[in-house]
Amino acid sequence: MAAPFLFEGVPLVAVLNAVGTDATATTLVLTGLDDLAVRVPIAGARTWPVLLALRRDGAFLSRRDGGPIRMVHPPRRSPEPGQDMYLLRWVEQLKSITVE
């Protein structure tokens, strides 16, 4: 089994707090450079250490590696470990986040 990658970046909750996200917001729409969007509950970002990753194993993420920003949800710390739905929340080449 390959060793897991080490991602580094900014906690998503820190970004949400810094921009003053409304406490009643329930959903985030994460859009990649390919314009594909994923809707995820905002509660996950407030509960689990979701990361806006800028580096993997010490190197800045290239577009080829899913960068320059990649949203990483830690599946082993999810409320339901091993569920495929958490893997779908690993948005690559993140372009925008919309709060609803």
Protein Blocks (a to p, Z undefined) as FASTA:
>chain_A
ZZddddddddfklmmmmnopafkbcbdcdddfkopacdddfklmmmpccdddfbeghiac
dfknopabdcdddfklgfbghiaklmmmmcghifbdcdZZ
